[in-house]
Each structure stands twice: as structure tokens, then as C-alpha cells.
Amino acid sequence: MPDLDVKPEVISVRIPSRLDLLALLDAVASSLCERMKFDGDTASQVTMSVIEAGTNAIQHGHKRNSALPVDIHFSLFPDRLEIDVFDTGTGFDLGQINGDVTSPEHLFDARGRGIFIMRACMDSVRFEFLTSGTVCHLVKHRPLPQPAA
């Protein structure tokens, strides 16, 4: 159970809604994964999910309007990394998202796998639809130490 009294270290990044700036987001996420001492596979899962959430915010939330910022907050707790990706778009209906993207009818779809990827890579993925926009909340826990043999 997480300790509710622990105040996380929060690193915030604001980028214009431009896909070419996702490399910056990747670099920040990678650096923070290093600080969290995540192994390579875990760091890749986190960075891939952050890129997917950022891409969705830029393409769908802001319709690639570079005048609108995407805000990303990384909260570093002793046991986990929490990431909030915020856009000011109108949101979406989760029920309208492709169901099983691995099914034959979706296998060759050019798009529509971002949420599936985030859910496969992160411990928790939650969307919050506010009057002021949408928040994609991602959580990755530190792996538990393995007992010595």
C-alpha cells in the first residue's frame, strides 16, 4: 500500500503540440527512469508509454495545434513513477476505442494501438476527462527486489 504521507519529487515539462518535440519527452522520461533505477526493459516500457500518451495529446487532443501546450508531470515516489499527460482537448469515449487490437479485423489497422500499448507496458493507465481537458495518468512501480538465493 502506498504511503500517502510521502511527498513526491515532481518534474514538470510543457511542450507545444508538435510531434518533433516527442524526442525531448523521451529524453526526460529516460533520464527519470535512470534516477528511479529501472532496468532497461522497464525504462523502455515507460518511455514508450509516455511517447504514446504525448502523441495522443498532440494528435487527438490538440489536433496538432502547436499553439496549445501539452503539460507532463512526472512524480517520483520511492516505490513508483507516476506520469500525468494533460491536454486541453474535449476528450474521447473510451467505449469507442478499438477493442482487441490483436484480433484479425484490426491486425492491419495503421493506427489505434496507443492505449493498448500503454496498458500492456504500465501497471496502471487511467483517463480523467475534465471540463478543461483530458489527463492520461500512467503508473509504473519499481520491481520488487528478488530474494537472495
PyMOL commands that set and color helices and strands:
alter all, ss='L'
color gray80, all
select helices_A, chain A and resi 19-35+40-61+94-96+104-106+114-121
alter helices_A, ss='H'
color red, helices_A
select strands_A, chain A and resi 9-16+69-76+80-87+124-130+133-141
alter strands_A, ss='S'
color yellow, strands_A
deselect
rebuild
show_as cartoon
